[in-house]
Every structure is written in C-alpha cells, then in structure tokens.
Amino acid sequence: MPIEHLHAVPHLTTSSPGPLLHLERQLLDRQTQIEAWLRGQWLDTPAPFYASVDLRNAGFKLAPVDTNLFPAGFNNLNPAFMPLCIQAIQLAVERICPEAVRLLLVPESHTRNKFYLESIATLMEILSKAGFEVRIGSLAEDVTEPQKVDLPSGRQLTLEPLVRKGNVLSVAGFSACAVLLNNDLSSGIPPILEGLDQPVVPPTNLGWTKRLKSNHFAHYRDIAKEFGAIVGIDPWLVDPMFRQCGEINFMKREGEACLQKNVQTLLDDIQKKYDEYKVNRRPFVIVKADAGTYGMGIMTVHSADDIASLNRKQRTKMAASKGGQEVSKVIIQEGVYTFETWGDSQAVAEPVVYMIDHFVVGGFYRVHTQRGPDENLNAPGMHFEPLAFAETCVNPDVSKAPDSNVNRFYAYGVIARLALLAAARELAEI
C-alpha cells in the first residue's frame, strides 16, 4: 500500500487557501535555496539537542505558536520514524561528546504521569538503539532508591536517585559522558545540576527559569524577515506578531491597563493584515505566560474588554503556570486559526513537528473534539494522531499539488526549522 494511504491526514477546511498555496508553491520552487540557507545557519548557530514545535495552519497563514526545548510525546511519533530518530541522535550526541558510551537522562519529577513516562521509555529506546547505555536519574525527592515503574505499554522504567561527587553526576556508580535533560526546570535550577564537569544538554539556562517566549519570538521575527527575503514572501505569512507588557498580577489586577492597551494594538495590527489579504475572519490574540508549558496560563482574547471582564476564576487560572509558579509576565501573541480537521467529527487539529539536532524526525497531530479553531488545543481532552509519512517532512514532490500531503508536510518541516533556528540563536546568547 502506498505510504500516502497508510493513515488519514487532516482536511484543510478554509475558504481562503490562496495565500497559503502561494506560500507552499514558493517553498517548493525555492527548496534548493532554503536548504542551502539553513545549512549555513546551522554552521553559524548549531541547533539545540532536540525540540518540538506547535504549528497552526490557517490556510492563509502557517506559523509556529510554541517551541518546546524539553519535548515530551516521543511515544506519539509514528514508529516508522525510528530510523530517522536513531541517526539524528547519534549525530547529536557525537557533537557534544564524541566518545560517549553512557548517558544520564534526567526527566521531569512527576513520576505518576504514565503518558509522560511512556515518552521517556520511547526516548530511552531511541538512545539505546543508537548505541548508548542510558540510566534515568530522578530529581524527585521521593526517589531515594531505585524504583521500577510498569507502564501501560508493557515496558518498565527504573528511576534512580541522582548522586553528585564533586562536579560529576551519576547514579549508583554509573558515570556518564553527558547529562540529557528532559526537565524544563519550571521550578528553578536545582543546585545538583549547577557547575557540572559533564555537558548538560539542553543547557539549564534554556529552562523556563531563564527562558522567555517573547525572546524566542523576537529571534523568530528576525528570521522570518530573512526567510521572507529569500523565498519572496511577506514574513507575516509565517510569523505570529506579538507584544508584551512589564510585570502583571492577575489576582491584584495590576498591569491590567497595559495589557488591555497592547491587546487592542495587536488586534488592530492583525485587522490591517486581514484587510490586506481579504481575510473575512475576526482577529484574536492569545495571552499566555511568557515562561512555561503544558498549556497552562493561556486564554483566547477577541477584545480588550475581555481583559477587563475577567472573573475571579479566570484570573486564578491565568495567575499560575506549571508547578504553581506565579505568572508575572505574559506574551500577547497573534492568534493563528487552525482550519485543519480530523475525522468524520471534523475535530480541530494542529501539527506538532519533532526535531533532533537540526533534523526533522517526525511529528503528530494534536486533536481536540471540544475546542474551536481559535482555541488552545494543548488542554485536557486532546489526543494524538501520528503523521502519516515515513519520509516525514523532508521530501517534497514538485510534480504534485502544493497542498498535497507530502508537500504540506514539507512546509511544516520548513517552518518548524525556522522556529528551531530561533531557539539556536537563543542558545548562542547563553
């Protein structure tokens, strides 16, 4: 059976496909220039160890809305991607520690989240098949001796307490060449990870203790302009505009006037672009924590009045992110509609693209049956559908239509790598 028919692909439902078809055609026509430019960028600014990028496809616009540098969800990738993952991991590890044989994996501390632990099990499988011995060193305070965890898939993980001697981190005598972080450090950088002689990848300063989404998207904005000049497109077609305020306290309603003003300014800017491209849609923005993940501290806003009318429950929801961390800074990001739908129920879907080093290694669709095209899909009730192509997002076919499955996935891969390049520039700063 042809690869193209192995799995369903979300249907793009939009009355205004023209600009995106133009974008996809430009990507196909300029593929050689795009790939050559990206190769040069990776030489100047090497990519982070791994990343996942959430994309939104509005038909008239295709843009990243979030970039995670400590990705979970490896268990949701199509198993056909395993060879790509193995090869990319080998090259990524070789770059940080050429003689590496052993790796120490430090995951999140929520040991009861079986979905997350399935991702860790898959990541360990990739690392093992790539030729590395891997052990899991847990930061959780209740892991004081080796703990075996049985998973729904039938696999088993062993979590071990971290041991630090001098500036070397280990578990039970297992000394590793490098420490691989899969913990976004939302609660801070623990002293046990500071000042190590071993490489720590990604670096602790890329965790949410230090990192800001507004800084990431500022880099992305510059990249979109460079890319637009190469491809011959309006950068807005791939770039979500954004604004930010200073300090904000949702519970005390401090900084609210600044937030309202910036929301209205951004809505006005989006409307101008909608008018230019004859987009008959209502502009919206996403207000979300400037640091953090797991879909927490996010709201859709259609009017500045929405901010003034927040009730206590809504303010409480916005006031804290993962781990109960207080939200004191927010990014106001242009809302990008998603007009991709999955299945007979036409559930709203968005692609998530995974990369190891600078290689696209797979992805999946995040699908939500209870959310609309202008809402955050990273929320309880979502499920995942693996991308359908073994060739993943790197093999376009100019003989097919610009929006054919294989070419749409290539477009995803290009835009995801632009977001990865923004993260690479963040990494270069530190």
Buried (B, 14 or more C-beta within 10 A) or exposed (E): EEEBEBBEBBEBBBEBBEBBBBBBBBBBBBBEEBEEBBEEBBEEBBBBBBBBBBBBBBBBBBBBBBBBBBBBBBBBBBEBBBEBBBBBBBEBBEBBBEEBEBBBBBBBBEBEBBEBBBBBBBBBBBBBBBEBEBBBBBBBEEBEEBBEBEBEEEBEBEBBBBBBEEEEBBBEEBEBBBBBBBBBBBBEBBEBBEEBEBBBBBBBBBBBBBBBBBBBBBBBBBBBEBBBEBBEBBBBBBBBBBBBBEEBBBEEBEBBEBBBBBBBBBBEBBBEBBEEBEBEBBBBBBBBBBBBBBBBBBBBBBBBEBBEEBEEEBBEBBBBBBBEBEBBBBBBBBBBBBBBBBEEEEBBBBBBBBBBBBBBBBBBBBBBEEBEBBBBBBBEEBBBBBBBBBBBBBEBBEEEBBBBBBBBBBBBBBBBBBBBBBBBBBBEEE
